[in-house]
Amino acid sequence: MKKLQAFLPKTLLRNADFLQSHNARFSVITNDKHFFLAQDIANQVGIFVDCFLLESIAKNTAPALCFAALNAFEIDEDEIILALPSDHLISNQKAYVECINKALELSAKGFLVTFGIKPDSAHTGYGYIKAKNGIVEQFVEKPNKESAQKYLESKNYFWNSGMFCFKANVFLKELEIHAPELYSACKKAYILSKEQNFFRAEGKDSQKDSKSVDSQILRLLPNVSEEIEEISIDYALMEKSSKVACVEGDFAWNNVGGFEALKKEWQEDSQGNAHKSDLIALDSRNNFVISQKLVATIGVENLAIIDSGDCTLVAPLSQTQRIKEVVNILKTSHLELTQIHNTAHHNNGRKYTQSTTKCHSTIHHKHKL
């Protein structure tokens, strides 16, 4: 929840100039329980979101991007989609825009474009892309330290950013070829949901003199969403297609998908501890602490100590990417903790209990290149 509040505004604003200069439009794909928060955030930063695609059940990136492509295809089958996770921190805006423009050119030629980030360390928490002369040769799972060091030295491996750019029709054709069952299930869910669960909500468009305009809102029905396979876009399509190109991202990038990455963005005390809580740290170094309560540590190093109010995580920073394993266990032992978060937003502005998930924004580029 807090991640969405912190990073979605940055994602929207980072791409606002692009939106205006390319006659593009924003869509946001998120959990249906995050709709009011996402809408409020967009209104607060003055960004009009043309369409909210709301998932009732999170099914990973392949279904999410398929829904975005189906939505864009209805408007223009050649529409170009720039798909951006909302939990990235990016600096060097000029280099970022240059990479986006390269991706637009390649996608207009029929490529599915991924963004590979030049690694500056032997990071084991990211997947890697092997690419040569702009063509992807291999997607690699999160490696061990030895392999990551080899990738760093080879110059042909890049961190897999999870950012993509493609034509709607190219994406859908490739998905139908390489993952036909997934494509059919997503198309069925999209069509049925649009027939039964499509509506509009008033928003503000700062580009139109702040006049009230309507956002499209499509909530994907849970009964048909259950039939969809939960799978990432890399597994479903990118590893199989021969049309995948890679743009090298020569800009500072941090995928704040784990606490080790998030710690780098926080100010540290004299012992290297990053925290936004009362902390007594005796002989304790390089820890990351989030809690509403006073925390005392003695003789510990390199730990993440995260207290959400209803659950506490203690783990080595280097292993916090394994939190998904914990979530899978909680789904069977304490299901309510994975479904209900302490704080969320409702349309009346009050806060109440609800669930949490990630958010993606997509930019639909209407320009013909």
C-alpha positions as a printed Julia matrix, in Angstrom:
369×3 Matrix{Float64}:
   0.0     0.0     0.0
   2.71    2.49    1.02
   4.77    1.45   -2.01
   1.88    2.37   -4.3
   1.53    5.75   -2.6
   5.26    6.42   -2.87
   6.08    5.24   -6.4
   2.96    5.51   -8.58
   3.11    9.36   -8.56
   6.76    9.2    -9.66
   5.89    6.81  -12.49
   3.06    9.0   -13.74
   5.02   12.24  -13.53
   8.15   10.72  -15.07
   6.18    9.99  -18.21
   3.88   13.02  -18.27
   5.92   14.96  -20.85
   6.07   11.89  -23.07
   2.31   11.53  -22.76
   1.74   15.06  -23.98
   4.36   15.16  -26.75
   3.3    11.85  -28.31
  -0.47   12.28  -28.01
  -0.55    9.23  -25.75
  -2.83    8.17  -22.92
  -2.38    6.47  -19.56
  -3.95    3.24  -18.42
  -3.43    1.8   -14.95
  -3.66   -1.92  -14.21
  -4.04   -2.76  -10.54
  -5.99   -4.79   -8.01
  -9.62   -3.72   -7.82
  -9.16   -2.91   -4.13
  -6.55   -0.29   -5.06
  -8.75    1.61   -7.49
  -9.73    4.53   -5.26
  -6.18    5.04   -4.04
  -4.77    4.92   -7.59
  -7.46    7.33   -8.79
  -6.75    9.74   -5.92
  -3.01    9.64   -6.63
  -3.53   10.41  -10.32
  -5.85   13.31   -9.48
  -3.4    14.69   -6.9
  -0.55   14.87   -9.41
  -2.81   16.18  -12.19
  -2.52   13.16  -14.49
  -5.63   11.95  -16.27
  -5.89    8.17  -16.51
  -7.92    7.18  -19.53
  -8.59    3.63  -18.35
  -8.34    1.65  -15.12
  -8.14   -2.12  -15.64
  -8.94   -3.68  -12.28
  -7.95   -7.24  -11.5
 -10.13   -9.05   -8.98
  -7.49  -11.79   -8.76
  -3.8   -11.08   -9.37
  -2.48  -13.4   -12.07
   1.03  -11.99  -12.67
   2.29   -9.94  -15.61
   1.25  -12.01  -18.64
  -2.52  -11.71  -18.07
  -2.17   -8.07  -16.99
  -0.38   -7.12  -20.21
  -2.8    -9.18  -22.28
  -5.72   -7.2   -20.84
  -3.91   -3.96  -21.64
  -3.28   -5.1   -25.21
  -6.9    -6.21  -25.69
  -8.07   -2.83  -24.46
  -5.71   -0.94  -26.77
  -6.52   -3.19  -29.74
 -10.17   -2.13  -29.58
  -9.1     1.45  -30.24
  -6.37    0.82  -32.79
  -4.75   -2.54  -33.51
  -1.45   -0.78  -34.27
  -1.46    1.14  -31.02
   1.89    0.96  -29.23
   1.93    0.12  -25.54
   4.68    1.12  -23.14
   4.29   -1.07  -20.04
   5.89    0.24  -16.85
   5.82   -1.28  -13.35
   5.14    1.35  -10.7
   7.83    0.23   -8.24
  10.86    1.52  -10.17
  13.04    4.47   -9.29
  14.73    6.04  -12.32
  17.06    8.99  -12.61
  18.72   10.63  -15.62
  15.49   11.56  -17.37
  17.23   12.43  -20.63
  18.76    8.96  -21.01
  15.45    7.4   -20.02
  13.53    9.29  -22.73
  16.15    8.37  -25.33
  15.65    4.69  -24.49
  11.88    5.06  -24.72
  12.17    6.61  -28.18
  14.42    3.74  -29.35
  11.85    1.28  -28.06
   9.07    3.07  -29.93
  11.01    2.78  -33.18
  11.65   -0.93  -32.7
   8.09   -1.72  -31.65
   6.76    0.12  -34.72
   8.79   -2.38  -36.78
   7.05   -5.3   -35.12
   9.38   -6.14  -32.24
   8.43   -6.95  -28.68
  10.85   -4.67  -26.88
  12.26   -5.23  -23.43
  14.54   -2.88  -21.51
  17.82   -4.29  -20.24
  19.63   -2.31  -17.58
  23.42   -2.23  -17.65
  24.47   -3.95  -14.41
  26.83   -2.15  -12.07
  27.16   -5.05   -9.63
  26.87   -8.83   -9.53
  23.29   -8.66   -8.29
  21.6   -12.0    -7.54
  18.14  -10.55   -6.93
  17.36   -9.74  -10.57
  16.76  -11.87  -13.63
  19.1   -11.23  -16.57
  18.77  -10.82  -20.32
  21.49  -11.95  -22.71
  21.4    -9.74  -25.79
  23.68   -9.02  -28.72
  23.22   -6.23  -31.24
  19.83   -5.45  -29.75
  18.39   -8.97  -30.19
  17.53  -11.04  -27.14
  19.27  -14.43  -27.09
  18.3   -15.68  -23.64
  16.35  -14.86  -20.48
  18.15  -16.01  -17.34
  16.66  -16.67  -13.92
  18.1   -15.0   -10.81
  21.66  -16.36  -10.72
  24.03  -17.34   -7.94
  26.87  -14.96   -7.07
  29.41  -16.7    -9.28
  27.18  -16.58  -12.37
  26.17  -12.97  -11.67
  29.86  -11.99  -11.6
  30.38  -13.66  -14.98
  27.39  -11.81  -16.4
  28.77   -8.52  -15.1
  32.12   -9.12  -16.79
  30.7   -10.39  -20.11
  29.05   -7.07  -21.14
  26.33   -9.02  -23.0
  24.05   -9.51  -19.99
  21.62   -6.95  -18.62
  19.28   -6.78  -15.68
  15.73   -7.65  -16.72
  13.8    -4.48  -15.9
  10.3    -5.81  -16.53
   9.55   -2.81  -18.75
   8.19   -3.5   -22.25
   7.08   -1.78  -25.44
   5.07   -3.39  -28.24
   2.23   -3.0   -30.72
  -1.05   -4.35  -29.41
  -1.65   -6.56  -32.45
   1.9    -7.97  -32.47
   1.72   -8.84  -28.8
  -1.67  -10.54  -29.11
  -0.67  -12.53  -32.21
   2.53  -13.75  -30.54
   0.69  -14.62  -27.33
  -1.93  -16.57  -29.3
   0.86  -18.53  -31.0
   3.0   -19.29  -27.96
   0.4   -19.39  -25.16
  -2.95  -20.11  -26.85
  -4.76  -21.29  -23.71
  -3.7   -18.2   -21.78
  -4.7   -15.94  -24.65
  -8.14  -17.55  -24.93
  -8.78  -17.39  -21.18
  -7.77  -13.72  -20.99
  -9.86  -12.8   -24.03
 -12.88  -14.61  -22.57
 -12.46  -12.83  -19.22
 -12.03   -9.46  -20.93
 -15.1    -9.8   -23.15
 -17.4   -11.11  -20.41
 -16.17   -8.51  -17.93
 -16.71   -5.7   -20.39
 -20.26   -6.9   -21.03
 -21.1    -7.01  -17.31
 -18.69   -4.81  -15.38
 -17.73   -1.75  -17.42
 -18.44    1.76  -16.21
 -17.05    5.27  -16.09
 -15.91    7.58  -13.31
 -15.32   11.28  -13.29
 -11.73   12.52  -13.17
  -9.67   15.62  -13.85
  -7.47   16.2   -16.87
  -4.9    18.91  -16.28
  -4.28   19.05  -20.04
  -7.91   20.03  -20.61
  -8.2    23.03  -18.32
  -9.08   20.78  -15.35
 -12.48   20.04  -16.81
 -14.2    16.92  -15.61
 -13.71   13.98  -17.94
 -14.61   10.34  -17.64
 -12.14    7.53  -17.06
 -13.03    4.1   -18.37
 -13.14    1.49  -15.63
 -13.2    -2.24  -16.27
 -13.26   -4.64  -13.34
 -12.36   -8.16  -14.39
 -14.86  -10.65  -13.03
 -13.48  -13.05  -10.4
 -15.31  -16.15  -11.66
 -13.67  -16.02  -15.11
 -10.39  -14.67  -13.76
  -9.99  -17.82  -11.7
  -9.66  -19.81  -14.92
  -6.59  -17.81  -16.02
  -3.13  -19.25  -15.46
  -0.89  -17.26  -13.12
   2.27  -16.7   -15.13
   4.83  -13.99  -15.89
   5.18  -12.5   -19.35
   8.76  -13.8   -19.57
   7.65  -17.42  -19.15
   4.48  -17.1   -21.21
   5.87  -15.23  -24.21
   9.21  -13.45  -24.13
  11.31  -16.61  -23.73
   9.51  -18.22  -26.69
   9.08  -15.46  -29.26
  11.66  -14.77  -31.98
  10.57  -11.13  -32.15
  12.07   -9.9   -28.88
  14.47   -6.98  -29.02
  16.36   -5.3   -26.18
  17.04   -1.63  -25.61
  19.96   -0.99  -23.29
  18.93    1.24  -20.42
  21.82    3.55  -19.7
  20.14    5.3   -16.77
  20.16    4.85  -13.01
  17.51    2.28  -12.13
  16.34    0.62   -8.96
  13.62   -2.0    -8.93
  12.32   -1.47   -5.43
  10.85   -4.95   -5.32
  12.69   -5.94   -2.16
  13.88   -4.45    1.1
  17.56   -4.61    0.13
  16.84   -2.35   -2.85
  14.6    -0.06   -0.81
  17.28    0.4     1.85
  19.52    2.06   -0.74
  16.97    4.84   -1.11
  16.8     5.67    2.62
  19.12    7.8     4.68
  21.41    5.79    6.97
  22.73    6.55   10.44
  26.4     6.39   11.43
  26.24    2.6    11.69
  24.65    2.11    8.29
  21.18    1.4     9.69
  18.26    2.74    7.65
  15.07    3.25    9.59
  11.97    5.4     9.98
  11.14    4.34   13.5
  12.55    4.72   16.98
  15.63    2.52   17.0
  18.1     1.59   19.7
  20.98   -0.11   17.87
  23.73   -1.54   20.07
  26.65   -2.87   18.03
  24.19   -3.25   15.14
  25.11   -2.33   11.58
  23.64   -2.14    8.12
  20.09   -3.07    9.16
  16.82   -1.92    7.62
  14.02   -1.32   10.12
  10.38   -0.36    9.54
   8.07   -0.33   12.54
   5.51    1.83   14.3
   7.0     0.65   17.61
  10.34    1.18   19.27
  12.83   -1.43   18.07
  16.0    -2.42   19.95
  18.74   -4.49   18.33
  21.91   -5.95   19.87
  24.84   -7.24   17.86
  23.0    -7.87   14.6
  24.02   -6.97   11.06
  22.52   -6.92    7.59
  18.98   -7.69    8.7
  15.57   -6.54    7.5
  13.21   -6.04   10.43
   9.77   -5.16    9.12
   6.73   -4.86   11.38
   3.47   -4.24    9.53
   1.32   -4.28   12.65
  -0.15   -7.73   12.1
   3.02   -9.55   11.07
   6.77   -9.15   11.61
   9.5   -10.18    9.18
  13.1   -10.75   10.28
  15.49  -11.89    7.55
  18.98  -11.29    6.14
  18.75   -8.44    3.65
  20.31  -10.67    1.02
  17.4   -13.12    1.28
  14.41  -10.78    1.42
  13.57  -11.63   -2.21
  12.32  -14.94   -0.75
   9.36  -13.18    0.84
   7.15  -14.72   -1.87
   7.85  -18.1    -0.27
   6.5   -16.75    3.01
   3.41  -15.39    1.29
   2.72  -18.8    -0.25
   2.85  -20.38    3.21
   0.61  -17.68    4.65
  -1.98  -18.4     1.97
  -2.51  -21.81    3.55
  -1.87  -21.02    7.23
  -3.09  -17.42    7.65
  -5.02  -16.55    4.51
  -6.48  -13.36    5.98
  -3.0   -11.8     6.23
  -2.57  -12.08    2.46
  -6.02  -10.68    1.72
  -6.48   -7.9     4.24
  -4.09   -5.01    4.85
  -4.23   -2.64    7.8
  -4.96    0.43    5.68
  -6.63    1.16    2.36
  -8.81    3.79    0.71
 -12.49    3.93   -0.12
 -14.39    6.28   -2.37
 -15.63    8.33    0.57
 -12.05    9.19    1.52
 -12.06    7.22    4.75
  -9.47    4.57    5.43
 -10.51    1.01    6.08
  -9.09   -2.51    5.97
  -8.45   -3.99    2.56
  -5.91   -5.89    0.49
  -2.72   -4.81   -1.24
  -0.93   -5.61   -4.49
   1.34   -4.14   -7.16
   0.35   -1.68   -9.82
   1.35   -1.26  -13.47
   0.89    1.76  -15.67
   0.74    1.53  -19.43
   1.08    4.33  -21.93
  -0.84    3.92  -25.16
   0.98    5.67  -27.97
  -1.45    6.77  -30.67
   1.17    8.18  -33.0
   1.92    6.18  -36.12
   5.69    5.93  -36.5
